[in-house]
């Protein structure tokens, strides 16, 4: 436990009344979702605390309406990226940044006591923490922070192993405040009735009334296309599931339709192509799916957040650092690969070479009939 100012420490120990905790985890989807269990444990340890989350505007929607959050403050990432792309836009950068800092400070000052919990650990998150005006800013030490973040935090958690899961890394900050870190909660994501209804309609139209299905996700963002598993491996999962009596829905987002169609073409009759699926609908689909199969991308961690069993296929990313959490799961990765937990090193060490369809089929068999945990 890290020593904090006596008044703040006493209030947190007594339930967090009149305390605001400003959580900074800006992006991306998978990292935000892997921070949710830690934030929910903060709420469990201090039930009266006011929790404010700072996230990039492009990801903030996934947090809106969460029962453990008092407020989501959106960093204007879209506007700042657009304006800084050209020297002509630089003079106008101050406008959205000033409005953001004003909202952030108002949120921080809503109670007499406040602290920042910096789960992100880079220069931008450190500057945001400092801009909040909170005098206590908890972050990481050593290789778990970068870009000088440690110079902008006031209290730092000792470094963990390189190959420590992101979930366990985040729990270090919870433990530093003296709160329990078990049992690990699910994400607690809110799901609207309209999204539940749309997801149910997609499954009904694809497989018939009263059916359940698995979800296969072949895509990744353009920047992280190297995380996409080969289509043949995903098709092998669909065929295995079909042999066990479960159909698969192949989901896709913007720019991913070709990837999805390749999987369907390689497993004719075993899976169906989903209509374009936005994040709220995907969340509802996963909440009721028998299994998720995909690479180390946001949808994998979304499945974990809603307690959907997972078969995760890893190539250039570490299966320990990026492990599924809180659900029955199996990780498939090249058996001879020596991961080191440093993303740039693991990425150049190789892709999905060495993984065969038999490994994927065995992983599906291992997980699909495991008891689903009620969380």
Kinemage of the C-alpha trace (Angstrom):
@kinemage 1
@onewidth
@group {chain A} dominant
@subgroup {mainchain}
@vectorlist {calphas} color= white
{ca unk a 1} P 0.000 0.000 0.000
{ca unk a 2} L 1.342 3.403 -0.993
{ca unk a 3} L 1.349 6.154 1.652
{ca unk a 4} L -1.136 8.879 0.734
{ca unk a 5} L -1.940 12.208 2.413
{ca unk a 6} L -3.620 11.318 5.708
{ca unk a 7} L -6.999 12.942 5.005
{ca unk a 8} L -7.342 11.315 1.579
{ca unk a 9} L -6.223 7.932 2.934
{ca unk a 10} L -8.719 8.128 5.791
{ca unk a 11} L -11.596 9.032 3.515
{ca unk a 12} L -10.823 6.212 1.067
{ca unk a 13} L -10.583 3.740 3.941
{ca unk a 14} L -13.964 4.936 5.199
{ca unk a 15} L -15.727 4.425 1.861
{ca unk a 16} L -14.597 7.370 -0.267
{ca unk a 17} L -17.146 10.006 0.723
{ca unk a 18} L -16.304 13.426 -0.794
{ca unk a 19} L -13.488 11.911 -2.883
{ca unk a 20} L -13.195 11.937 -6.675
{ca unk a 21} L -10.949 9.407 -8.403
{ca unk a 22} L -10.007 10.488 -11.928
{ca unk a 23} L -9.225 7.384 -13.985
{ca unk a 24} L -7.053 8.018 -17.042
{ca unk a 25} L -7.099 5.267 -19.668
{ca unk a 26} L -7.480 6.973 -22.998
{ca unk a 27} L -7.426 4.151 -25.549
{ca unk a 28} L -7.747 1.712 -27.208
{ca unk a 29} L -10.860 -0.432 -26.904
{ca unk a 30} L -9.133 -3.546 -25.566
{ca unk a 31} L -7.081 -1.578 -23.049
{ca unk a 32} L -10.121 0.336 -21.809
{ca unk a 33} L -12.015 -2.914 -21.334
{ca unk a 34} L -9.083 -4.469 -19.457
{ca unk a 35} L -9.101 -1.485 -17.105
{ca unk a 36} L -12.774 -1.912 -16.196
{ca unk a 37} L -12.255 -4.722 -13.631
{ca unk a 38} L -9.725 -2.593 -11.738
{ca unk a 39} L -12.039 0.417 -11.762
{ca unk a 40} L -14.949 -1.690 -10.556
{ca unk a 41} L -12.756 -2.929 -7.700
{ca unk a 42} L -12.037 0.701 -6.800
{ca unk a 43} L -15.782 1.184 -6.542
{ca unk a 44} L -16.091 -1.981 -4.446
{ca unk a 45} L -13.353 -0.827 -2.067
{ca unk a 46} L -14.777 2.691 -1.706
{ca unk a 47} L -18.520 2.519 -2.425
{ca unk a 48} L -19.113 6.260 -1.946
{ca unk a 49} L -16.245 7.470 -4.125
{ca unk a 50} L -17.006 9.498 -7.241
{ca unk a 51} L -15.262 7.980 -10.272
{ca unk a 52} L -14.573 10.059 -13.388
{ca unk a 53} L -13.008 8.388 -16.447
{ca unk a 54} L -10.997 10.298 -19.050
{ca unk a 55} L -11.021 8.554 -22.449
{ca unk a 56} L -10.454 9.535 -26.073
{ca unk a 57} L -13.712 10.625 -27.671
{ca unk a 58} L -13.557 7.819 -30.241
{ca unk a 59} L -13.774 5.179 -27.460
{ca unk a 60} L -15.764 6.978 -24.766
{ca unk a 61} L -19.160 5.658 -25.915
{ca unk a 62} L -18.387 2.203 -24.548
{ca unk a 63} L -18.218 3.723 -21.046
{ca unk a 64} L -21.277 5.982 -21.163
{ca unk a 65} L -24.004 4.894 -18.786
{ca unk a 66} L -21.751 2.565 -16.782
{ca unk a 67} L -23.193 2.256 -13.293
{ca unk a 68} L -19.814 2.626 -11.566
{ca unk a 69} L -18.950 5.928 -13.254
{ca unk a 70} L -20.198 9.357 -12.274
{ca unk a 71} L -18.894 10.986 -15.462
{ca unk a 72} L -16.951 10.299 -18.651
{ca unk a 73} L -14.724 13.178 -19.769
{ca unk a 74} L -13.883 12.972 -23.469
{ca unk a 75} L -10.452 13.973 -24.667
{ca unk a 76} L -11.007 15.623 -28.106
{ca unk a 77} L -8.760 13.246 -30.021
{ca unk a 78} L -10.571 13.563 -33.345
{ca unk a 79} L -10.362 17.366 -33.327
{ca unk a 80} L -6.758 17.541 -32.146
{ca unk a 81} L -5.600 14.962 -34.696
{ca unk a 82} L -7.341 16.878 -37.478
{ca unk a 83} L -6.002 20.286 -36.443
{ca unk a 84} L -2.422 19.253 -35.849
{ca unk a 85} L -2.216 17.507 -39.239
{ca unk a 86} L -1.597 20.867 -40.914
{ca unk a 87} L 0.245 23.995 -39.701
{ca unk a 88} L -2.864 25.965 -40.646
{ca unk a 89} L -4.759 24.190 -37.887
{ca unk a 90} L -2.218 24.665 -35.101
{ca unk a 91} L -3.537 28.054 -33.894
{ca unk a 92} L -6.971 26.501 -33.402
{ca unk a 93} L -5.742 23.608 -31.236
{ca unk a 94} L -6.093 25.674 -28.090
{ca unk a 95} L -9.900 25.863 -28.373
{ca unk a 96} L -10.834 22.176 -27.904
{ca unk a 97} L -7.975 21.674 -25.443
{ca unk a 98} L -9.121 24.587 -23.268
{ca unk a 99} L -12.671 23.245 -23.198
{ca unk a 100} L -11.407 19.788 -22.291
{ca unk a 101} L -9.223 21.049 -19.441
{ca unk a 102} L -12.096 23.169 -18.107
{ca unk a 103} L -14.428 20.146 -18.028
{ca unk a 104} L -11.711 17.994 -16.475
{ca unk a 105} L -11.007 20.492 -13.703
{ca unk a 106} L -14.688 20.940 -12.958
{ca unk a 107} L -15.045 17.171 -12.658
{ca unk a 108} L -12.012 16.948 -10.375
{ca unk a 109} L -13.195 19.782 -8.126
{ca unk a 110} L -16.688 18.365 -7.678
{ca unk a 111} L -15.579 17.005 -4.285
{ca unk a 112} L -13.131 18.439 -1.711
{ca unk a 113} L -10.627 15.614 -2.252
{ca unk a 114} L -9.359 14.064 -5.489
{ca unk a 115} L -6.698 11.761 -6.898
{ca unk a 116} L -5.722 10.684 -10.402
{ca unk a 117} L -5.212 6.985 -11.180
{ca unk a 118} L -3.140 6.860 -14.381
{ca unk a 119} L -3.620 3.417 -15.933
{ca unk a 120} L -2.304 4.584 -19.313
{ca unk a 121} L 1.239 5.535 -18.398
{ca unk a 122} L 2.427 7.752 -21.244
{ca unk a 123} L 3.223 11.436 -21.711
{ca unk a 124} L -0.282 12.453 -22.763
{ca unk a 125} L -1.962 10.714 -19.830
{ca unk a 126} L 0.588 12.260 -17.464
{ca unk a 127} L -0.116 15.742 -18.815
{ca unk a 128} L -3.856 15.149 -18.468
{ca unk a 129} L -3.367 14.068 -14.877
{ca unk a 130} L -1.354 17.189 -14.126
{ca unk a 131} L -3.937 19.389 -15.877
{ca unk a 132} L -6.689 17.998 -13.644
{ca unk a 133} L -5.336 19.942 -10.692
{ca unk a 134} L -5.324 16.877 -8.417
{ca unk a 135} L -2.373 16.949 -6.041
{ca unk a 136} L -2.191 13.146 -5.790
{ca unk a 137} L -1.504 11.298 -9.033
{ca unk a 138} L -0.865 7.563 -8.863
{ca unk a 139} L 0.890 5.821 -11.738
{ca unk a 140} L 3.448 3.218 -12.734
{ca unk a 141} L 7.196 2.984 -12.246
{ca unk a 142} L 9.847 1.610 -14.610
{ca unk a 143} L 8.957 -0.107 -17.882
{ca unk a 144} L 5.228 0.069 -17.136
{ca unk a 145} L 5.313 3.773 -18.026
{ca unk a 146} L 6.995 5.613 -20.879
{ca unk a 147} L 7.712 9.015 -22.407
{ca unk a 148} L 8.540 10.532 -19.030
{ca unk a 149} L 5.149 9.756 -17.471
{ca unk a 150} L 6.800 9.093 -14.097
{ca unk a 151} L 7.846 12.744 -13.907
{ca unk a 152} L 4.167 13.754 -13.908
{ca unk a 153} L 2.894 11.369 -11.228
{ca unk a 154} L 3.374 11.896 -7.485
{ca unk a 155} L 3.039 8.283 -6.292
{ca unk a 156} L 4.287 5.284 -8.265
{ca unk a 157} L 3.686 1.546 -8.082
{ca unk a 158} L 6.814 -0.664 -8.268
{ca unk a 159} L 7.500 -2.338 -11.580
{ca unk a 160} L 6.165 -5.813 -12.428
{ca unk a 161} L 7.490 -8.490 -14.760
{ca unk a 162} L 7.684 -7.788 -18.483
{ca unk a 163} L 5.348 -10.703 -19.168
{ca unk a 164} L 2.681 -9.630 -16.713
{ca unk a 165} L -0.905 -9.592 -17.973
{ca unk a 166} L -2.495 -6.189 -18.458
{ca unk a 167} L -5.187 -7.185 -15.985
{ca unk a 168} L -2.629 -7.955 -13.269
{ca unk a 169} L -0.709 -4.789 -14.065
{ca unk a 170} L -3.838 -2.707 -13.561
{ca unk a 171} L -4.615 -4.482 -10.303
{ca unk a 172} L -1.306 -3.205 -8.918
{ca unk a 173} L -2.808 0.290 -8.769
{ca unk a 174} L -5.880 -0.997 -6.925
{ca unk a 175} L -3.723 -2.902 -4.451
{ca unk a 176} L -1.584 0.193 -3.882
{ca unk a 177} L -4.660 1.949 -2.498
{ca unk a 178} L -5.270 -0.873 -0.038
{ca unk a 179} L -8.337 -2.332 -1.785
{ca unk a 180} L -8.924 -6.059 -2.402
{ca unk a 181} L -8.349 -7.358 -5.934
{ca unk a 182} L -10.452 -10.534 -5.863
{ca unk a 183} L -12.803 -11.800 -7.024
{ca unk a 184} L -12.255 -10.229 -10.428
{ca unk a 185} L -15.485 -8.661 -11.711
{ca unk a 186} L -16.717 -8.673 -15.300
{ca unk a 187} L -16.972 -5.405 -17.175
{ca unk a 188} L -20.501 -4.465 -16.125
{ca unk a 189} L -21.158 -2.866 -19.491
{ca unk a 190} L -24.631 -1.430 -19.981
{ca unk a 191} L -26.607 -2.920 -22.878
{ca unk a 192} L -29.693 -1.165 -24.203
{ca unk a 193} L -32.874 -3.074 -24.959
{ca unk a 194} L -32.756 -1.888 -28.574
{ca unk a 195} L -29.305 -3.431 -29.019
{ca unk a 196} L -30.430 -6.667 -27.344
{ca unk a 197} L -33.376 -6.802 -29.751
{ca unk a 198} L -31.207 -6.159 -32.814
{ca unk a 199} L -28.704 -8.835 -31.768
{ca unk a 200} L -31.495 -11.347 -31.139
{ca unk a 201} L -32.924 -10.575 -34.582
{ca unk a 202} L -29.571 -11.194 -36.269
{ca unk a 203} L -29.224 -14.592 -34.587
{ca unk a 204} L -32.838 -15.516 -35.369
{ca unk a 205} L -32.528 -14.536 -39.030
{ca unk a 206} L -29.250 -16.453 -39.372
{ca unk a 207} L -29.997 -19.658 -37.461
{ca unk a 208} L -33.701 -19.766 -36.599
{ca unk a 209} L -35.930 -19.020 -33.635
{ca unk a 210} L -34.460 -19.956 -30.248
{ca unk a 211} L -30.963 -20.629 -31.603
{ca unk a 212} L -27.639 -19.724 -30.049
{ca unk a 213} L -24.375 -19.285 -31.892
{ca unk a 214} L -20.668 -18.594 -31.649
{ca unk a 215} L -19.121 -15.321 -32.808
{ca unk a 216} L -16.007 -15.196 -34.998
{ca unk a 217} L -14.170 -11.901 -35.512
{ca unk a 218} L -11.579 -11.860 -38.315
{ca unk a 219} L -10.806 -8.129 -38.427
{ca unk a 220} L -8.520 -5.583 -36.830
{ca unk a 221} L -7.929 -1.873 -37.236
{ca unk a 222} L -5.783 -0.730 -40.150
{ca unk a 223} L -2.943 0.136 -37.770
{ca unk a 224} L -3.073 -3.317 -36.201
{ca unk a 225} L -3.734 -5.465 -39.241
{ca unk a 226} L -0.802 -7.664 -38.193
{ca unk a 227} L -3.052 -9.040 -35.407
{ca unk a 228} L -5.524 -10.642 -37.827
{ca unk a 229} L -5.399 -14.463 -37.660
{ca unk a 230} L -5.265 -16.304 -40.998
{ca unk a 231} L -8.725 -16.923 -42.410
{ca unk a 232} L -8.081 -20.666 -42.569
{ca unk a 233} L -7.659 -20.902 -38.816
{ca unk a 234} L -10.948 -19.107 -38.185
{ca unk a 235} L -12.689 -21.301 -40.759
{ca unk a 236} L -11.346 -24.367 -38.925
{ca unk a 237} L -12.983 -23.074 -35.743
{ca unk a 238} L -16.302 -22.622 -37.609
{ca unk a 239} L -16.180 -26.157 -39.011
{ca unk a 240} L -15.394 -27.624 -35.585
{ca unk a 241} L -18.278 -25.733 -34.018
{ca unk a 242} L -20.636 -26.842 -36.792
{ca unk a 243} L -19.624 -30.471 -36.201
{ca unk a 244} L -20.645 -29.958 -32.545
{ca unk a 245} L -24.016 -28.499 -33.537
{ca unk a 246} L -23.223 -24.786 -33.132
{ca unk a 247} L -23.403 -22.290 -35.975
{ca unk a 248} L -21.032 -19.325 -36.132
{ca unk a 249} L -21.722 -15.714 -36.963
{ca unk a 250} L -18.801 -13.933 -38.641
{ca unk a 251} L -18.911 -10.293 -37.577
{ca unk a 252} L -17.226 -7.335 -39.175
{ca unk a 253} L -16.868 -3.585 -38.870
{ca unk a 254} L -15.712 -0.838 -41.243
{ca unk a 255} L -13.092 -2.129 -43.684
{ca unk a 256} L -13.393 -5.750 -42.482
{ca unk a 257} L -16.051 -7.194 -44.797
{ca unk a 258} L -13.535 -8.868 -47.138
{ca unk a 259} L -11.878 -10.606 -44.187
{ca unk a 260} L -15.269 -11.858 -42.999
{ca unk a 261} L -16.284 -13.118 -46.453
{ca unk a 262} L -13.036 -15.095 -46.756
{ca unk a 263} L -13.831 -17.012 -43.588
{ca unk a 264} L -17.374 -17.752 -44.769
{ca unk a 265} L -16.079 -18.911 -48.158
{ca unk a 266} L -13.607 -21.286 -46.500
{ca unk a 267} L -16.266 -22.847 -44.273
{ca unk a 268} L -19.394 -23.093 -46.447
{ca unk a 269} L -22.456 -24.053 -44.461
{ca unk a 270} L -20.635 -23.805 -41.129
{ca unk a 271} L -21.012 -20.073 -40.581
{ca unk a 272} L -23.013 -17.046 -41.657
{ca unk a 273} L -21.922 -13.545 -42.545
{ca unk a 274} L -23.346 -11.020 -40.087
{ca unk a 275} L -24.723 -7.695 -41.273
{ca unk a 276} L -22.548 -4.656 -40.473
{ca unk a 277} L -22.240 -4.735 -36.694
{ca unk a 278} L -21.615 -1.697 -34.532
{ca unk a 279} L -20.084 -1.912 -31.067
{ca unk a 280} L -23.348 -1.868 -29.045
{ca unk a 281} L -24.845 -4.647 -31.172
{ca unk a 282} L -21.647 -6.695 -30.954
{ca unk a 283} L -21.716 -6.325 -27.167
{ca unk a 284} L -25.255 -7.715 -27.085
{ca unk a 285} L -24.346 -10.574 -29.459
{ca unk a 286} L -21.391 -11.577 -27.305
{ca unk a 287} L -23.391 -11.454 -24.107
{ca unk a 288} L -25.421 -14.440 -25.308
{ca unk a 289} L -22.894 -16.197 -27.581
{ca unk a 290} L -21.639 -19.683 -26.760
{ca unk a 291} L -18.076 -18.812 -27.758
{ca unk a 292} L -15.917 -16.066 -29.248
{ca unk a 293} L -13.039 -16.874 -31.616
{ca unk a 294} L -10.604 -14.212 -32.835
{ca unk a 295} L -7.252 -12.524 -32.522
{ca unk a 296} L -5.840 -10.160 -29.931
{ca unk a 297} L -8.147 -7.242 -30.702
{ca unk a 298} L -10.846 -5.207 -28.966
{ca unk a 299} L -13.690 -7.699 -29.621
{ca unk a 300} L -11.770 -10.427 -27.751
{ca unk a 301} L -11.668 -8.302 -24.605
{ca unk a 302} L -15.257 -7.202 -25.192
{ca unk a 303} L -16.202 -10.893 -25.042
{ca unk a 304} L -14.367 -11.212 -21.719
{ca unk a 305} L -16.140 -8.104 -20.396
{ca unk a 306} L -19.561 -9.702 -20.963
{ca unk a 307} L -18.504 -13.179 -19.740
{ca unk a 308} L -18.384 -14.935 -23.119
{ca unk a 309} L -15.946 -17.899 -23.334
{ca unk a 310} L -13.006 -17.245 -25.632
{ca unk a 311} L -10.615 -18.994 -28.006
{ca unk a 312} L -7.853 -16.451 -28.623
{ca unk a 313} L -5.388 -16.831 -31.497
{ca unk a 314} L -2.055 -15.059 -30.991
{ca unk a 315} L 0.823 -14.552 -33.393
{ca unk a 316} L 2.840 -11.332 -33.052
{ca unk a 317} L 1.444 -10.394 -29.613
{ca unk a 318} L 2.220 -12.014 -26.274
{ca unk a 319} L -0.476 -14.457 -25.074
{ca unk a 320} L 0.474 -13.800 -21.435
{ca unk a 321} L 0.493 -9.994 -21.536
{ca unk a 322} L -2.737 -9.989 -23.566
{ca unk a 323} L -4.418 -13.017 -21.999
{ca unk a 324} L -8.203 -13.388 -21.869
{ca unk a 325} L -9.615 -12.739 -18.421
{ca unk a 326} L -12.429 -13.895 -16.198
{ca unk a 327} L -13.926 -16.464 -18.607
{ca unk a 328} L -13.279 -20.047 -19.738
{ca unk a 329} L -10.680 -19.683 -22.459
{ca unk a 330} L -7.891 -21.231 -24.497
{ca unk a 331} L -4.961 -19.448 -26.084
{ca unk a 332} L -3.529 -20.691 -29.382
{ca unk a 333} L -0.053 -19.487 -30.379
{ca unk a 334} L 3.029 -20.756 -32.233
{ca unk a 335} L 4.381 -23.517 -29.968
{ca unk a 336} L 8.045 -22.681 -30.541
{ca unk a 337} L 7.691 -18.906 -30.162
{ca unk a 338} L 9.657 -17.302 -27.311
{ca unk a 339} L 7.742 -14.188 -26.279
{ca unk a 340} L 9.451 -11.507 -24.197
{ca unk a 341} L 6.586 -9.136 -23.392
{ca unk a 342} L 8.026 -6.206 -25.369
{ca unk a 343} L 5.541 -5.443 -28.183
{ca unk a 344} L 8.027 -4.242 -30.787
{ca unk a 345} L 10.269 -7.283 -30.194
{ca unk a 346} L 7.449 -9.818 -30.201
{ca unk a 347} L 5.997 -8.322 -33.356
{ca unk a 348} L 9.159 -8.759 -35.416
{ca unk a 349} L 9.749 -12.266 -34.028
{ca unk a 350} L 7.019 -13.628 -36.295
{ca unk a 351} L 3.338 -13.845 -37.056
{ca unk a 352} L 1.004 -16.835 -36.970
{ca unk a 353} L 3.453 -19.265 -38.565
{ca unk a 354} L 3.461 -22.604 -36.760
{ca unk a 355} L -0.218 -22.620 -35.792
{ca unk a 356} L -2.253 -25.324 -37.535
{ca unk a 357} L -5.959 -25.990 -37.798
{ca unk a 358} L -5.731 -28.943 -35.395
{ca unk a 359} L -4.603 -26.635 -32.567
{ca unk a 360} L -7.585 -24.371 -33.165
{ca unk a 361} L -10.032 -27.286 -33.284
{ca unk a 362} L -8.668 -28.671 -30.013
{ca unk a 363} L -8.978 -25.273 -28.346
{ca unk a 364} L -12.597 -24.966 -29.476
{ca unk a 365} L -13.385 -28.426 -28.098
{ca unk a 366} L -11.730 -27.514 -24.798
{ca unk a 367} L -13.728 -24.341 -24.255
{ca unk a 368} L -17.107 -24.700 -25.938
{ca unk a 369} L -18.538 -27.097 -23.365
{ca unk a 370} L -16.946 -25.489 -20.304
{ca unk a 371} L -19.488 -24.173 -17.761
{ca unk a 372} L -20.210 -20.522 -18.403
{ca unk a 373} L -19.544 -18.449 -15.311
{ca unk a 374} L -22.346 -16.317 -13.926
{ca unk a 375} L -20.806 -12.911 -13.239
